[in-house]
Structure formats: C-alpha cells, structure tokens
Amino acid sequence: MKHILFVESREYLPGIEFCKQQNWKVTLLTTTPEFYQKEKLAMVDDVFMVETYDEQKVVEFVRQYHARQHLDAVLSFSDLYVIPATAAAKAIGVPTMDPEATKRARNKWITRELCKQHGIASPSFYNAASLQQALEAAEEIGYPCIIKPIDGASSLGVKCVYNPQELERAYADYMENRHLGKGLYGSERLLIEEYIEGELFSVETLTCNGATHVLGITDRQLIGFPGFIESAGAFPIVGQHQDSSIPLVLRCLQVLGIDFGAAHTEIVLTAKGPLIIEVNPRMGGGPVHDLIYYATGIDLVKEIIKIHMGMPPELQPVHSKVAAAKILYATVNGTLRSIKQHQPILEQMDVKHFKVSKIGQQVKVPESNFDSIGTLVVVGDTESAARSRLELIEQQLEFIVE
C-alpha cells in the first residue's frame, strides 16, 4: 500500500478523497487536529501531534517514521508549512521542490533581491528590521508605499500608507498581531516597497520532469484599501499581456530554482508592463483551485498529489469555459445567524460551487483573506457572461448578522 504524509493542510484536507480512492494510507502531522473538518479528519489513517512550525522537528519525525512506515510522498497544501514539508521530503528522498527554492520564494525580500539581480521587473523595496529603518525606507521610496511582512500570507499585515503616522500605526498593528496560529509567528522584518498602480493577476503553474506547465492566468480583484483583501477572480483571463507576463513569470521561477510542484505567481500589470509582486511555492489559495477545475476540468489538487507520488499528471483541458468567483465577507461585525437565498443558489445551472462557513460564529468586516465566510463560483462561455451571472446571483444572497 502506498503511503502519503501531509504536513498540515487546509481545513478541508484537499485531496483526501482522491487518496482514499487510490487505497493509499494517509498520515497527517499537525499541532491542532481540531482545526480540520471532522468528517475529513476521520478519513485520515494516522494523525500525529508534532510542532509543525519547527522545521527540524518535522524533519526528524519524518525520518524516524519513514524508517518504520515507508513513505512515498510528503507535502503540504498550506503556504505556512511548505518549508518543513519540502525539507522533510528531501530528507527521505521522495519527490519534492528544492527546499532552498521554497525558502527563497517564501521570503519576499530574497525574491525581490533575486529579481533585482537578474533584471526581472518588480517594485523598488527595502528590508526593515525596525520602525526607524521602516520610516527611513519610506522616505527614500516616497509615499504612498506598501508595508508587508517578508514571510506573510493571506494579506495579513499588508497596508498602503500615505505618511509616517500611518506607517507607525501599521507597523505597531502588525507587531501586535503577527501570531499566525498553530505556534507560528510572522517575521519581525518587513518590506517597505513602492506602491504600484495596475491590475492584479496570478499565473498558475505546475512543474515536473523538467518542464513548467502554465495552466493559465487568474484575474484578482481586491477590496479593503488601504489593505489588500481578495474579493473576486476569474479564470482563464486572455489578453495581450500574456505575451509579456508568462515569460516574466517563467524566468522568475527559474531564478528562484522552483523545479517541482505548483506555483502561484502574482503580477501587477502596469502601463509599462508586468511586474512580479510575489511567488508562492504552492497552489493558489482561495477559489483558484475551483476556478481552474470548473473552467477546464483539471483537478489541480489531484495532479499535484500524483506528481508527488511519482505518477504523470494529466493537464489536458476536458472542456473550455470561464469560471468566476466571489469571495464572501461580512459587512458588519457580529454573529452570522443565517443566510437568505431569494432563489436557491445551487439549483441554478451555472452555479458550480456555493459554500458558506461560520454560521453561528463571530464574523467581522474583513482585515485579511482569513476573514472570508464563503465562496460562490459560476461558469460561463465568456468572461463577461460569467462575471455578469456572478453579480446577479450575488444579489440574491442576504447574510443575517447580529
């Protein structure tokens, strides 16, 4: 029996059904089993409590466990745990992304430095280890500018600031709230970077057997300015900028040394062309997987697991549609009591996914992507058709928050 180990994951344990359909043994390492959906956690064969925020402890556990229970793959679908997962996979010799490449991509400052050294277009930046350095960097770059953690996720701590007072508040707020859960803390170092105006996109790729496959480009829409919270997107987006964006992204992945697995690279399209914003050494978050699946029929989660298990991926589209998503948030703080659907959402033919979480829980006006309360995905024959239907269906929803 083949055996796969996950170092943490997303709460719904993506890919667990596929693994069990293949009759594979599944092991999960986590600090917090209660984080996961109970029905999905029940499908896992073995769950071990490990300090997954500690790379060396994960590597040592996996080495010893592999000696007793042979492992065929080690991976993580969580941005915050790709570093220990790749290090552990390399330690036992199973397919994985180069752990050093993972670290370079996860560290936004190192990514910026490499882009600068290799002439890859990206914003101007400084690495600040203190408030004083942040203030000096902002003066050098000029206001408005962006403050962001060098190893953050889901837009936590990312703000556009217009003066020293706003920078000081944003700096203090991040330092007081850099606990990411499960024992993880964001770095005390921050990037101060040039504010770039333009449209935000992401390029979705999968690398294996020495080749990087471009699955397509996702449009990313934001709310919450001066914060940056993802609110909507569509896939695939076709435009003239593809000719300049895709080669830029492929060059950046090569420079970082990303030689295996999924990558989700964010770019901003400016009047002068595309700029690299960040490279995430994992599958895109939020609704990106669903968008790719409903637009093309490619199940990216399944294909990622397959290449880790030494199987060839199937990346030929089954059909050609455009999928559009709306990430749902509360508009007031309180307890989410219920949802009114003026017309049953899932009964509408072009709705492919509609899920709301946190019923009965506290919700708030969003401060990061973590504050999402649900996702709605629709499909259409064209981008404009999908977006129009998405807007119309969203109007049929009403969230009751006390």
C-alpha positions in Angstrom: 0.0 0.0 0.0 1.3 3.4 -0.9 1.7 6.0 1.8 1.4 9.8 1.8 2.0 12.2 4.6 0.7 15.8 4.9 2.4 18.4 7.0 -0.7 20.4 7.9 -3.1 21.3 5.2 -6.1 23.5 4.6 -9.1 22.8 6.9 -11.0 20.7 4.4 -7.9 18.5 3.7 -7.9 18.8 -0.1 -7.1 15.6 -1.9 -8.1 13.3 1.0 -10.9 11.7 -1.0 -8.6 11.0 -4.0 -6.0 9.4 -1.8 -8.6 7.1 -0.2 -10.0 6.2 -3.6 -6.5 5.0 -4.5 -6.4 2.9 -1.4 -3.4 4.8 -0.1 -2.5 5.2 3.6 -2.8 8.9 4.7 -0.9 10.4 7.6 -1.3 13.9 8.9 1.1 15.9 11.1 -0.5 18.8 12.9 -0.3 20.8 16.1 -4.1 21.3 16.1 -6.3 18.4 14.9 -9.5 20.4 15.8 -8.6 22.8 13.0 -9.7 20.3 10.4 -13.3 19.4 9.4 -14.3 16.4 11.4 -15.7 14.3 8.5 -12.4 14.9 6.6 -10.2 14.2 9.6 -12.0 10.9 10.1 -10.7 9.7 6.7 -7.0 10.1 7.8 -5.4 6.8 8.9 -2.9 8.3 11.4 -2.7 11.7 13.0 0.4 12.8 14.9 0.8 15.8 17.1 4.0 17.5 16.0 5.3 21.0 16.4 4.9 21.6 12.7 6.2 25.2 12.9 9.6 23.7 13.8 11.3 22.6 10.6 13.9 20.4 12.3 11.3 18.6 14.5 9.3 17.8 11.4 12.3 16.5 9.5 13.4 14.3 12.4 9.9 12.9 12.9 9.5 12.1 9.2 12.9 10.4 9.1 12.1 8.2 12.1 8.5 7.5 10.9 9.8 6.7 7.3 12.1 4.1 8.8 9.1 2.3 10.4 6.4 3.1 7.9 7.7 3.6 4.4 6.5 6.9 2.9 6.1 7.6 -0.9 5.3 11.3 -0.6 5.5 14.2 1.9 3.8 17.5 1.0 1.7 20.4 2.3 -1.1 22.5 0.7 -0.6 25.2 3.3 1.6 28.2 2.5 2.9 28.3 6.0 4.2 24.7 6.0 5.8 24.2 2.6 9.2 24.8 4.1 9.2 22.0 6.6 7.3 19.7 4.2 9.9 20.1 1.4 12.8 19.7 3.9 11.3 16.5 5.2 10.6 15.1 1.7 14.2 15.8 0.7 15.5 14.2 3.9 13.9 10.8 2.9 14.4 11.1 -0.8 10.9 11.4 -2.2 9.8 13.9 -5.0 9.7 17.5 -3.8 10.5 21.1 -4.7 14.1 22.1 -3.7 13.7 23.2 -0.1 16.1 26.1 -0.7 13.9 27.3 -3.5 10.9 27.1 -1.2 12.7 29.3 1.3 13.7 31.8 -1.3 10.1 32.1 -2.6 8.6 32.3 0.9 10.9 35.1 1.8 9.6 38.1 -0.2 12.8 40.1 0.5 15.0 37.4 -1.1 12.6 37.1 -4.0 12.9 40.9 -4.5 16.7 40.7 -4.3 17.0 37.9 -6.9 14.6 39.8 -9.2 16.7 42.9 -8.9 20.0 41.0 -9.5 18.6 39.2 -12.6 16.8 42.2 -14.2 13.3 40.9 -13.5 10.8 43.7 -13.2 9.5 44.2 -9.7 8.7 47.1 -7.3 11.5 49.1 -5.5 11.9 47.9 -1.9 13.8 48.0 1.4 14.2 45.4 4.1 13.3 47.0 7.5 14.3 45.4 10.8 13.0 48.2 13.0 10.4 51.0 12.9 13.2 53.5 12.4 14.5 51.6 9.3 10.9 51.4 8.0 10.5 55.1 8.3 13.8 55.8 6.6 12.9 53.4 3.8 9.6 55.0 3.3 11.2 58.4 3.0 13.6 57.0 0.4 10.9 55.3 -1.7 8.3 58.0 -1.2 4.7 57.9 0.0 2.3 56.2 -0.7 4.2 53.0 -0.1 3.5 49.4 0.9 4.4 47.8 4.3 4.3 44.0 4.3 5.8 41.1 6.3 8.6 39.3 4.4 7.0 35.9 5.1 3.3 36.7 5.4 0.2 35.0 3.9 -3.4 35.9 3.0 -2.6 39.7 3.0 -2.1 39.8 6.8 -0.2 43.0 7.8 -0.1 44.3 4.2 -1.1 48.0 4.1 -0.7 51.0 1.8 0.4 54.0 3.9 0.5 57.7 3.0 2.6 59.3 5.7 4.8 58.4 8.7 1.9 58.4 11.1 0.1 55.7 9.1 3.3 53.7 8.8 3.9 53.8 12.5 0.3 52.6 13.2 0.6 49.8 10.5 3.9 48.7 11.9 2.6 48.6 15.5 -0.5 46.8 14.5 1.4 44.1 12.7 3.9 43.6 15.6 1.0 43.1 18.0 -0.8 40.7 15.7 1.9 38.6 14.0 0.7 35.3 15.5 -0.4 33.2 12.6 -1.8 30.3 14.7 -0.5 26.8 15.4 2.6 28.2 17.1 3.7 30.2 14.0 4.7 33.8 14.1 5.5 36.1 11.2 8.9 37.6 10.9 9.8 40.9 12.7 11.3 42.0 9.4 9.1 43.9 7.0 9.3 45.0 3.4 8.8 48.7 2.6 8.1 48.8 -1.1 6.9 51.1 -3.9 3.2 51.3 -4.4 2.4 50.1 -7.9 -0.9 51.0 -9.6 -2.3 48.4 -12.0 -4.4 45.3 -12.4 -3.5 42.3 -10.3 -3.2 38.8 -11.9 -1.7 35.5 -11.0 -0.1 32.9 -13.2 -0.8 29.3 -12.2 1.9 26.7 -13.0 2.9 23.1 -12.3 6.5 21.9 -12.8 7.6 18.3 -13.1 10.0 16.3 -15.2 12.0 19.4 -16.0 9.1 21.3 -17.6 6.8 24.0 -16.3 3.2 23.9 -17.5 1.3 27.1 -17.5 -2.3 26.4 -16.6 -3.5 29.9 -17.2 -3.9 33.4 -15.8 -6.3 34.3 -13.0 -7.7 37.8 -12.6 -7.6 39.0 -8.9 -9.9 41.7 -7.6 -9.3 43.4 -4.2 -11.3 45.3 -1.5 -10.4 46.9 1.8 -8.0 49.5 0.6 -5.5 50.6 2.1 -5.5 46.8 2.9 -5.4 44.2 0.1 -8.1 41.6 0.5 -9.1 39.3 -2.3 -12.7 39.6 -3.2 -13.2 38.1 -6.7 -11.5 36.5 -9.6 -11.9 34.8 -12.9 -10.0 32.1 -14.9 -8.7 31.9 -17.5 -8.1 35.5 -18.5 -6.9 36.1 -22.0 -5.2 39.3 -23.0 -2.3 40.9 -24.9 -0.3 41.0 -21.6 0.1 37.2 -21.7 3.0 37.6 -24.2 5.0 39.6 -21.7 3.6 38.2 -18.4 4.2 34.4 -18.9 7.9 34.7 -19.9 8.5 37.0 -17.0 7.0 34.5 -14.6 8.8 31.6 -16.1 12.1 33.5 -15.8 11.4 34.3 -12.1 10.6 30.7 -11.3 13.9 29.6 -12.9 15.9 32.2 -11.0 14.3 31.1 -7.7 15.1 27.5 -8.6 11.5 26.2 -8.4 12.0 22.8 -10.1 8.9 20.8 -8.9 5.3 21.3 -7.9 2.8 24.0 -8.1 3.5 27.8 -8.0 1.1 30.7 -7.8 2.9 33.9 -9.0 1.2 37.3 -8.6 1.9 40.1 -11.0 0.7 43.7 -11.5 0.1 44.9 -15.0 1.2 48.5 -15.2 1.3 51.0 -18.1 5.0 49.9 -18.6 4.3 46.2 -18.5 4.0 43.4 -15.8 5.9 43.4 -12.5 6.4 40.4 -10.2 4.7 41.0 -6.8 5.4 37.6 -5.2 5.9 34.0 -5.9 4.0 31.4 -3.8 5.6 27.9 -3.9 2.2 26.1 -3.7 -1.2 26.0 -5.4 -3.2 29.3 -5.4 -5.3 29.9 -2.4 -9.0 30.9 -2.0 -11.1 29.8 -5.0 -8.2 29.3 -7.5 -8.4 25.5 -7.5 -12.2 25.6 -8.1 -11.8 28.2 -10.9 -9.3 26.0 -12.7 -11.4 22.9 -12.2 -14.7 24.3 -13.4 -13.1 26.2 -16.3 -11.0 23.3 -17.7 -11.9 20.1 -15.8 -8.3 19.9 -14.5 -8.3 18.9 -10.8 -5.0 20.6 -9.7 -5.1 19.1 -6.2 -5.2 15.6 -7.7 -2.4 16.4 -10.2 -0.2 17.8 -7.5 -0.6 14.7 -5.4 0.0 12.5 -8.4 3.4 14.0 -9.3 4.4 13.7 -5.6 3.5 10.0 -5.8 5.6 9.6 -9.0 2.7 9.5 -11.4 2.4 11.5 -14.6 0.0 14.5 -14.5 -3.0 14.9 -16.8 -3.1 18.6 -17.8 -5.1 18.5 -21.0 -8.3 20.5 -20.5 -11.6 18.5 -20.7 -13.7 21.5 -21.7 -13.3 25.2 -22.2 -15.3 27.6 -20.0 -14.6 30.7 -17.9 -15.2 30.4 -14.2 -15.7 33.5 -12.0 -15.7 33.6 -8.2 -16.8 35.9 -5.5 -15.2 35.6 -2.0 -17.9 36.5 0.5 -17.3 38.6 3.6 -19.5 40.2 6.4 -20.2 43.9 6.1 -20.7 44.3 9.8 -19.2 42.7 13.0 -21.3 40.3 14.9 -22.6 36.7 14.8 -23.6 35.2 11.5 -27.0 33.7 12.2 -28.3 32.7 8.8 -28.4 33.2 5.0 -31.4 34.2 3.0 -31.4 32.9 -0.6 -34.0 34.8 -2.6 -33.7 32.0 -5.2 -32.0 28.6 -4.3 -28.4 29.2 -5.4 -27.3 25.7 -6.0 -30.3 24.9 -8.2 -29.1 27.4 -10.8 -27.4 25.6 -13.6 -24.3 27.8 -13.9 -23.6 27.8 -10.2 -20.8 25.3 -9.6 -19.9 26.0 -6.1 -21.5 27.8 -3.2 -20.4 27.3 0.4 -20.7 29.4 3.5 -18.9 28.7 6.7 -19.1 30.3 10.2 -22.8 30.0 10.7 -23.3 30.7 14.4 -19.8 32.1 14.7 -18.3 35.6 15.0 -17.7 37.4 11.8 -16.2 40.8 11.1 -15.6 43.4 8.4 -12.5 41.8 6.7 -9.0 42.7 7.6 -7.4 39.8 5.7 -8.3 36.9 3.4 -8.7 34.7 6.6 -12.0 36.6 7.4 -13.8 35.1 4.4 -17.2 33.5 5.2 -17.8 31.7 1.9 -17.3 31.4 -1.8 -19.5 31.5 -4.8 -18.3 30.2 -8.2 -20.2 30.3 -11.5 -19.3 29.4 -15.1 -20.0 31.0 -18.5 -18.9 30.7 -22.1 -17.1 34.0 -21.9 -15.5 36.1 -19.2 -18.2 38.8 -19.5 -21.0 36.2 -19.2 -19.5 34.6 -16.2 -19.0 38.0 -14.4 -22.5 39.1 -15.2 -24.1 36.0 -13.8 -21.9 36.2 -10.7 -23.0 39.7 -10.0 -26.7 38.8 -10.5 -26.5 35.7 -8.3 -24.7 37.5 -5.5 -27.6 40.0 -5.3 -29.8 37.0 -4.4 -27.9 36.5 -1.2 -28.6 38.2 2.2 -26.5 37.5 5.3 -28.2 37.9 8.7 -25.6 39.1 11.2 -26.5 40.1 14.8 
